[in-house]
Amino acid sequence: MVELVQDHGSGPSVVRDMYDKHESGLHHLAYFVDDVDLATNELNKMGFPLGMSALAGGTRFHHVDARGTLGHFIELYEPREALLGFYERVRKAAHGWNGEEPIRIR
């Protein structure tokens, strides 16, 4: 899945920390991991600090800062039902997509 992000906020943000107002690029690659804290600690030991920790829809996730080495953040999630369900809905919505209506809000 490709996620396009446009940050309209004015407060601190890992998106604006990486890109100025009119810049764009690859922000992060996301991975499911069994234990977000353990995976984050392992990446910390490799020199990648935690950039952000958040809770959304009952799912915790971390953005680990790998910009200096990889050029982007690493996003870590535990495979929770709500998030897996979201990805399944995206997969179903994309099946048979004809290229029309690239932005669909339902």
C-alpha positions as CSV (number, residue, x, y, z in Angstrom):
1,M,0.0,0.0,0.0
2,V,1.2,3.5,-0.7
3,E,0.1,6.2,1.7
4,L,0.0,9.8,0.6
5,V,0.3,12.2,3.5
6,Q,-0.4,16.0,3.5
7,D,0.0,17.6,6.9
8,H,-2.3,20.6,7.4
9,G,-1.4,21.1,11.1
10,S,0.6,23.9,12.6
11,G,2.1,22.0,15.6
12,P,5.1,19.8,15.9
13,S,5.0,17.0,13.3
14,V,7.4,14.3,12.1
15,V,6.2,15.2,8.6
16,R,7.2,18.9,8.9
17,D,10.4,17.9,10.7
18,M,11.4,16.2,7.4
19,Y,9.9,18.4,4.7
20,D,9.3,22.1,4.4
21,K,5.9,23.4,3.2
22,H,6.4,22.8,-0.5
23,E,8.7,19.8,-0.4
24,S,7.7,16.2,-0.8
25,G,9.3,12.7,-0.8
26,L,9.4,9.3,0.9
27,H,8.6,9.8,4.5
28,H,8.6,6.3,6.0
29,L,8.4,2.6,5.3
30,A,6.0,0.7,7.7
31,Y,6.5,-2.7,9.2
32,F,4.4,-5.0,11.3
33,V,6.4,-6.3,14.3
34,D,5.4,-8.6,17.2
35,D,6.5,-6.1,19.9
36,V,6.8,-2.4,19.0
37,D,9.0,-1.6,22.1
38,L,11.4,-4.5,21.5
39,A,11.8,-3.6,17.8
40,T,12.3,0.1,18.7
41,N,14.9,-0.8,21.3
42,E,16.8,-2.9,18.7
43,L,16.8,-0.1,16.2
44,N,17.9,2.3,19.0
45,K,20.9,0.1,19.6
46,M,21.7,0.4,15.9
47,G,21.7,4.2,16.2
48,F,18.2,5.0,15.1
49,P,16.4,7.1,17.8
50,L,12.7,7.2,18.4
51,G,11.2,10.1,16.5
52,M,7.5,9.8,17.6
53,S,5.3,7.4,19.6
54,A,1.5,7.6,19.2
55,L,-1.8,5.7,19.7
56,A,-4.3,5.8,16.8
57,G,-7.5,3.7,16.8
58,G,-6.2,1.5,19.6
59,T,-3.0,0.8,17.8
60,R,0.4,2.0,19.1
61,F,3.0,2.9,16.6
62,H,6.5,4.4,16.6
63,H,8.4,6.4,14.0
64,V,12.1,5.6,14.3
65,D,14.4,8.1,12.8
66,A,16.6,6.5,10.1
67,R,16.9,9.6,7.9
68,G,20.7,9.8,8.4
69,T,21.3,6.3,7.0
70,L,18.2,5.4,5.0
71,G,16.8,8.8,4.1
72,H,13.4,8.1,5.8
73,F,11.7,7.1,9.0
74,I,10.8,3.5,9.9
75,E,7.2,3.1,11.2
76,L,6.6,0.1,13.5
77,Y,3.1,-1.3,14.2
78,E,1.9,-4.3,16.1
79,P,-0.7,-6.2,14.0
80,R,-3.9,-5.2,15.8
81,E,-7.4,-6.1,14.5
82,A,-8.4,-2.5,13.8
83,L,-5.3,-1.8,11.7
84,L,-5.5,-5.2,9.9
85,G,-9.1,-4.5,9.1
86,F,-8.2,-1.0,7.7
87,Y,-5.6,-2.6,5.4
88,E,-8.1,-5.2,4.3
89,R,-10.7,-2.4,3.4
90,V,-8.0,-0.6,1.4
91,R,-7.2,-3.8,-0.4
92,K,-10.8,-4.5,-1.3
93,A,-11.3,-0.8,-2.4
94,A,-8.3,-1.1,-4.7
95,H,-9.4,-4.4,-6.3
96,G,-10.6,-3.7,-9.8
97,W,-9.9,0.0,-9.5
98,N,-10.0,1.6,-13.0
99,G,-7.8,4.6,-12.2
100,E,-10.7,7.0,-11.8
101,E,-11.4,8.9,-8.6
102,P,-8.0,8.6,-7.0
103,I,-9.3,10.4,-3.8
104,R,-12.3,8.6,-2.4
105,I,-13.6,9.3,1.0
106,R,-16.2,6.9,2.4
